[in-house]
Amino acid sequence: MLGATASPHLSPPFLNSNPYSFQDRKQLLIKLQKSKSIKQAAPIHAHIIKNGNQNDPFILFELLRVCSRSCSIEYASKIFRNTSNPNVFLYTAFIDVFISSGAYGDGIRTYFQMVRDFILPDNYIIPLVLKACGSALDLNSGEQIHCQAMKLGLCSDRFVRLKLVELYGKCGEFSEAKTVFDEMPQRDVVGSTVMISCYLDHGLLHEAMDEFRLVSTKDNVCWTAMIDGLARNGEMNMALELFREMQREGVKPNEVTIVCVLSACAHLGALELGKWVHSYVDKYNIEVNHIVGSALVNMYSRCGDIDEAASLFEGLEARDVTTYNSMIVGYALNGKSIEAIKMFRRMIHEGIKPTSITFSAVLNACSHGGLVDIGFDIFESMETEYGIERRIEHYGCMVDLLGRVGRLQEAYDFIQRANIAPDNIIWGSLLSACRIHKKFELGERVAKILLQYGAADSGTYILLSNVYASLGKFKEAAQVRAKLREEGVQKEPGCSSIEVKNEIHEFLLGDIRHPEREAIYDKLKELNDMLKSEDYAPETDVISQDIEEHEKKWALSIHSERLAICYGLISTKPCTTIRVVKNLRVCNDCHSVIKLISKITQRRIVVRDRNRFHHFENGVCSCGDYW
């Protein structure tokens, strides 16, 4: 968790050592401290056993520290089982192995075993095991340890208090967290950051912001915790505004801040701000390691500048599976399927093992490119060659791929044969394909499956309603929408955003809130007149309401993405690329219109919808009219 303090550095055990030279021990300790893996430490350990020094507590302590760095529970357990009369320091090192490996329950159980063995806890092990309780959301054990700390007089220790605040905050017990926090003699920025992060973990943004504003002197960790929390809770604009405030306050961001801000830029499609952050990284010599590099690649690709993403990727000195995944995802999103597959093969050639995310990305690329044979080869190789279990998202990519090329019955059969229960996304993908390929009989069957099992979300209801509307079955379409309302399914409103002069402007359907609304609607009217000369015929069959034809046409023309594009046309110079982000799938009619607008205005228009990027240029879209 951002802002949470680490436990105090583990100290070595103070016990009498075995009778061998101080210099020999010192050399062994130095070698163990430099070891980054069990593979490096094993020969040293063998030498220690050979010389009969395996019970030296200093040596055992450093061996367990190597296990902690390597997340090697098995090796640590063997060492500990063969240790006679371990003290609190060795227990601390052993528990740290579990916590470093994410085995919080085992760490907590080991602590209670220590207590049962009548070994008194100290101010090093208490914060460590409280961290485990917080991470495991084990409030009951945490409360027991809190009581033990009180009996031992350890609650005055700053690290113990901080971990108690974190424990109660993570478990949602904010009154207890606030009580401990308020009792701290020094309510410094570290304690406040812990409290802020706990609020943010539970989506309590107002409480987090109130606490944040009370901190008189904020360091970059505190700023970063708040920015990251806002971004994680979907408040991207607020996160970016807070980053700007951080700059005005003269606080230098760290690597984590940069990654958080780049993530927000990527989500919003804020390319210009993302470029500014990139220039900031260069200007202040912030290390572009694989984490920052991946974030930059992700930002450029999700903002539609895939060429810059590729150029940056090639210039990175450090590349790992995360960096490759970012690039493959970027190519897939931007419709560059062949490039995504080449990147996947290059990654394999360079000896980097793919992950589940890698396969989701490359299969998605195959889907966007209609590459059925390659897609199935990669899908089969997951388990046979790489030992990676296929998940629901991988099956979903294959259904989408078959649907794209019109093999709908095959897709339906594939779902039925799958070794995994299909979800609403898979069925929804097939339903969408049925609509595009006008296979309404199969589409209705799929929709009924979704409704029958209660797996339908608002998008599924709307899609089914539109299928009925396309068939002229307005009564059935109305019934589906009525069912949506009856079951309390909230329809997500369409929202489109555009970045102009480093500011994000958002539009809803028929939005009249923008200060330049008159100019926007004048441009919309001008474009509608131009579209008539291009023989544009609105696809009013997608409107499921039984209303007049002219009302349907108007309802289509005021979709949020069209308003965003109109604002882009009146607020940017000619020939400037217009970039729009929409939270939902672009409808068929808007897709046709944007192609024509790109031709009429000679503008390149990049639209990122829920599924992918659409690069419109001179009347053509990169998606090949399937999305």
Buried (B, 14 or more C-beta within 10 A) or exposed (E): BBBBBEBBEBEBBEBEBBEEEEEEBEEBBEBBEEBEEBEBBBEBBEEBEEEEBBBBBBBBBBBBBBBBBBBBBEBBBEBBEEBEEBBBBBBBBBBBBBBBBBBBBBBBBBBBEBBEEEBEBBBBBBBBBBBBBBBBEBBEBBBBBBEBBEEBEBBEBBBBBBBBBBBBBBBBBBEBBBEBBEEBEEBBBBBBBBBBBBBBBBEBBEBBBEBBEEBEEBBBBBBBBBBBBBBBBEBBBBBBBBBEEBEEEEBEBBBBBBBBBBBBBBBBBBBBBBBBBBEBBEEEEBEBBBBBBBBBBBBBBBBBBBEBBBEBBEEBEEBBBBBBBBBBBBBBBBBBBEBBBEBBEEBBEEEBEBBBBBBBBBBBBBBBBBBBEBBBEBBEBBEEEBEBEBEEBBBBBBBBBBBBBBBBEBBBEBBEEBEBEBBBBBBBBBBBBBBBBEBBEBBBBBBEBBBEEEBBBEBBBBBBBBBBBBBEBBEBBBBBBEBBEEEEBEBEEBBBBBBBEEEBBBBBBEBEEBEBBEBBBEBBEBBBEBBEEEEBEBBBBBBBEEEEEEEBBBBBBBBBBBBBBBBBBEBBEEEEBBBBBBBBBBBBBBBBBBBBBBBBBEBBBBBBBEBBBBBBBEEEBBBEEBB
